[in-house]
Amino acid sequence: MKKIIILGATGNCVDILDTIFTINQEKDTYECVGFLDDDKASWGKEIYGVKVLGPLSSAAKYSETCYFVNGIGSASNFKKKEEIISKTNIPLSRFETIIHPSANVSNMAQIGKGTVILQGVTIAANVKINNHVMVLPNSVVSHDTIIHDYSSITGGVCISGSVTIGKSCYLGTNCSIINNITIGDYSLIGMGSVVLKSVPDNSVMAGSPAKKLKR
């Protein structure tokens, strides 16, 4: 069994732990050693029997014996995900890709290191998902789409074919992206939005059809 540590200890991190438990029901694959989180009040506490070991800065001391997966990436800190992971000094080779058994991932898709795909997700043919991407429950990523590093695709998102999602983007719950467009780096798409045209870098879009709120 691979020893694994989850970066973060709330929200999506608990969903990742649940996914690990589900994977282990089919075959003993992972031993979840603990969580790392910068909230001092959480240190030493247990979440479903798994302890919060300490701060993110302590990750390096576990890197020779453990693998890691990142659960950090909310609407408030998604742009900082790359910085947060970089500061841990964990090499990319020590990050594990976690895919829930209920996800439908095409054999023709490419999934990067440290990426998390949760319950009920569909990943179609020729999709390329890069490193440290998170795809939350019941989202659909259609054919020939590319999702770049550190982006977060939240629950119920529908991405049509041949879309490019830039680096460190955040797609809010139940938004929809029309085919053949690009979402620029560091952009946020509000929940329930319908995006019908390409989005520049560093944009905040919301509405149906989505309009730019600010950069």
C-alpha positions as CSV (number, residue, x, y, z in Angstrom):
1,M,0.0,0.0,0.0
2,K,1.2,3.5,-0.9
3,K,1.4,5.9,2.0
4,I,-0.3,9.1,1.1
5,I,-0.7,12.6,2.7
6,I,-3.4,15.1,1.8
7,L,-2.5,18.7,1.6
8,G,-5.3,20.6,3.3
9,A,-7.8,19.3,5.8
10,T,-11.2,20.7,4.9
11,G,-13.7,20.7,2.1
12,N,-12.3,19.0,-1.0
13,C,-9.6,17.3,1.2
14,V,-12.3,15.3,3.0
15,D,-13.8,14.3,-0.4
16,I,-10.3,13.1,-1.4
17,L,-10.1,11.0,1.8
18,D,-13.5,9.5,1.0
19,T,-12.3,8.7,-2.5
20,I,-9.3,6.9,-1.0
21,F,-11.5,4.9,1.3
22,T,-13.7,3.9,-1.8
23,I,-10.6,2.9,-3.8
24,N,-9.5,0.7,-0.9
25,Q,-12.8,-1.1,-0.8
26,E,-12.0,-2.5,-4.2
27,K,-8.3,-3.1,-3.5
28,D,-6.1,-2.1,-0.7
29,T,-4.1,0.6,-2.5
30,Y,-3.4,3.5,-0.1
31,E,-2.6,4.1,3.6
32,C,-3.6,7.6,4.3
33,V,-1.0,8.8,6.8
34,G,-2.6,12.2,7.5
35,F,-3.4,15.7,6.5
36,L,-1.1,18.8,6.4
37,D,-2.8,22.1,7.1
38,D,-1.7,25.6,8.2
39,D,-4.6,26.0,10.7
40,K,-2.9,25.4,14.0
41,A,-6.2,24.7,15.7
42,S,-6.5,21.6,13.6
43,W,-3.1,20.0,14.4
44,G,-3.5,16.7,16.2
45,K,-7.2,16.4,15.5
46,E,-8.6,13.4,13.6
47,I,-10.9,13.5,10.6
48,Y,-12.6,10.1,10.0
49,G,-9.7,8.5,11.9
50,V,-6.9,10.3,10.0
51,K,-4.8,12.8,11.9
52,V,-3.8,16.4,10.9
53,L,-0.1,16.1,11.3
54,G,1.0,19.7,11.2
55,P,1.7,22.6,8.7
56,L,2.3,22.4,5.0
57,S,5.9,23.4,5.6
58,S,6.5,20.0,7.2
59,A,5.8,18.1,3.9
60,A,9.4,17.7,2.9
61,K,10.2,15.5,5.9
62,Y,7.7,13.0,4.6
63,S,8.6,13.1,0.9
64,E,10.9,10.1,0.9
65,T,8.4,7.7,2.4
66,C,5.0,9.2,1.3
67,Y,3.1,10.3,-1.7
68,F,1.0,13.4,-1.7
69,V,-2.3,14.8,-3.2
70,N,-3.5,18.4,-3.0
71,G,-7.0,19.4,-1.9
72,I,-6.4,23.1,-1.7
73,G,-8.1,25.3,-4.3
74,S,-11.2,27.3,-3.4
75,A,-12.6,30.4,-5.1
76,S,-10.7,32.5,-2.6
77,N,-7.3,31.0,-3.1
78,F,-7.2,29.2,-6.5
79,K,-4.6,31.6,-7.9
80,K,-2.2,30.7,-5.1
81,K,-2.4,26.9,-5.6
82,E,0.9,26.8,-7.6
83,E,2.6,28.9,-4.9
84,I,1.3,26.7,-2.1
85,I,2.4,23.5,-3.8
86,S,5.8,25.0,-4.8
87,K,6.6,26.0,-1.2
88,T,6.2,22.4,0.0
89,N,9.3,21.4,-2.1
90,I,7.7,18.1,-3.0
91,P,8.9,16.9,-6.4
92,L,6.2,16.2,-9.0
93,S,7.1,12.5,-9.0
94,R,5.8,12.2,-5.4
95,F,2.3,13.4,-6.2
96,E,-0.3,10.8,-6.8
97,T,-3.2,10.9,-9.2
98,I,-6.5,10.0,-7.5
99,I,-9.5,8.9,-9.6
100,H,-12.8,7.9,-8.0
101,P,-13.9,4.4,-9.1
102,S,-17.3,5.8,-10.3
103,A,-15.6,8.3,-12.7
104,N,-15.8,7.4,-16.4
105,V,-12.4,8.3,-17.9
106,S,-11.7,7.5,-21.5
107,N,-8.7,5.3,-22.3
108,M,-7.7,7.9,-24.8
109,A,-7.5,10.7,-22.1
110,Q,-4.3,11.9,-20.5
111,I,-4.3,12.6,-16.8
112,G,-1.4,14.4,-15.1
113,K,0.3,14.0,-11.8
114,G,-1.4,15.1,-8.6
115,T,-4.8,15.5,-10.4
116,V,-8.0,14.5,-8.6
117,I,-11.1,13.3,-10.3
118,L,-14.1,12.7,-8.0
119,Q,-17.4,10.9,-8.1
120,G,-19.5,10.7,-11.3
121,V,-17.1,12.7,-13.5
122,T,-16.9,12.0,-17.2
123,I,-13.7,12.6,-19.1
124,A,-14.1,12.0,-22.9
125,A,-11.7,10.9,-25.6
126,N,-8.5,12.9,-26.4
127,V,-8.9,15.1,-23.3
128,K,-5.6,16.2,-21.8
129,I,-5.7,17.2,-18.1
130,N,-2.4,18.5,-16.8
131,N,-0.9,18.4,-13.3
132,H,-2.5,19.4,-10.0
133,V,-6.0,19.8,-11.5
134,M,-9.1,19.1,-9.5
135,V,-12.4,17.9,-11.1
136,L,-15.2,17.8,-8.6
137,P,-18.3,15.5,-8.7
138,N,-20.6,15.1,-11.8
139,S,-18.6,17.4,-14.1
140,V,-18.3,16.5,-17.8
141,V,-15.1,17.3,-19.8
142,S,-15.9,16.7,-23.5
143,H,-13.6,15.5,-26.3
144,D,-10.3,17.2,-27.2
145,T,-10.4,19.6,-24.3
146,I,-7.2,20.7,-22.6
147,I,-7.1,21.7,-18.9
148,H,-3.8,23.3,-17.8
149,D,-2.0,23.0,-14.5
150,Y,-3.5,23.9,-11.1
151,S,-7.1,24.6,-12.4
152,S,-10.2,23.7,-10.4
153,I,-13.3,22.4,-12.1
154,T,-16.1,22.4,-9.5
155,G,-19.2,20.3,-9.3
156,G,-21.6,19.9,-12.2
157,V,-19.5,21.8,-14.7
158,C,-20.1,21.0,-18.4
159,I,-17.2,21.7,-20.7
160,S,-17.9,21.2,-24.4
161,G,-15.5,19.8,-27.0
162,S,-12.2,21.4,-28.0
163,V,-12.1,23.9,-25.1
164,T,-8.8,25.1,-23.6
165,I,-8.8,25.9,-19.9
166,G,-5.8,28.0,-18.9
167,K,-3.5,27.7,-15.9
168,S,-4.9,28.2,-12.4
169,C,-8.5,28.8,-13.5
170,Y,-11.6,28.3,-11.3
171,L,-14.8,27.1,-12.9
172,G,-17.8,27.6,-10.5
173,T,-20.5,25.1,-9.8
174,N,-22.8,24.2,-12.7
175,C,-21.2,26.6,-15.3
176,S,-21.2,25.6,-18.9
177,I,-18.5,26.3,-21.5
178,I,-19.3,26.3,-25.2
179,N,-17.1,24.4,-27.6
180,N,-13.9,25.7,-29.4
181,I,-13.2,28.6,-27.0
182,T,-10.3,29.4,-24.5
183,I,-10.5,30.4,-20.9
184,G,-7.5,32.5,-20.1
185,D,-5.0,31.8,-17.3
186,Y,-6.0,32.8,-13.7
187,S,-9.7,33.4,-14.7
188,L,-12.8,32.7,-12.6
189,I,-16.1,31.6,-14.0
190,G,-19.0,32.2,-11.7
191,M,-21.4,29.4,-10.7
192,G,-24.2,28.8,-13.2
193,S,-22.6,30.9,-15.9
194,V,-22.8,30.1,-19.6
195,V,-19.6,31.1,-21.4
196,L,-20.2,31.6,-25.2
197,K,-16.9,33.3,-26.2
198,S,-13.2,33.1,-25.2
199,V,-12.2,34.8,-22.0
200,P,-8.9,36.8,-21.5
201,D,-6.4,36.1,-18.8
202,N,-7.2,37.2,-15.3
203,S,-10.9,37.7,-15.9
204,V,-13.9,37.2,-13.7
205,M,-17.0,36.2,-15.7
206,A,-20.6,35.6,-14.6
207,G,-24.1,35.4,-15.9
208,S,-26.0,33.7,-18.8
209,P,-24.5,34.6,-21.2
210,A,-21.4,35.3,-19.1
211,K,-20.1,38.9,-19.0
212,K,-16.9,40.2,-17.6
213,L,-17.2,41.7,-14.2
214,K,-13.6,42.7,-13.7
215,R,-10.0,41.8,-14.4
